[in-house]
Amino acid sequence: SDLTEPAIRLVGVLSSSISGALLIDKWGIMKNVANLLESRNQNLVNLAIMAITAMSATLPYSDSICELIPLLFTSCNKYANILFCISNLTTDPRNAVK
């Protein structure tokens, strides 16, 4: 839809603050953002990666972002900048084990 791009940008901005990231985590929005990694629209993929990276930097221990670890690893071959997300997530020892 026409609102997808602005919505992902808003998620990225909210994910950059602790209060915003907690809200995103509470609402479980990151699963929907992660689904955009399969989009044919490269701009949406890039925005999704940026939003996930912001969230992983702000709340690397959140359950909703931890659930994305397998998807992030499988997406590494297509999108090298996902490694930033993985790097952020592995600062939490609980996630490093996964």
Buried (B, 14 or more C-beta within 10 A) or exposed (E): EEEBBEBBEBBBEBBBEEEBBBBBBEEEBBEBBBEBBEBEEEEBBBBBBBBBBBBBBBBBBBEBBBBBBEBBEEBEEEBEEBEBBBEBBBEBEEBEEE
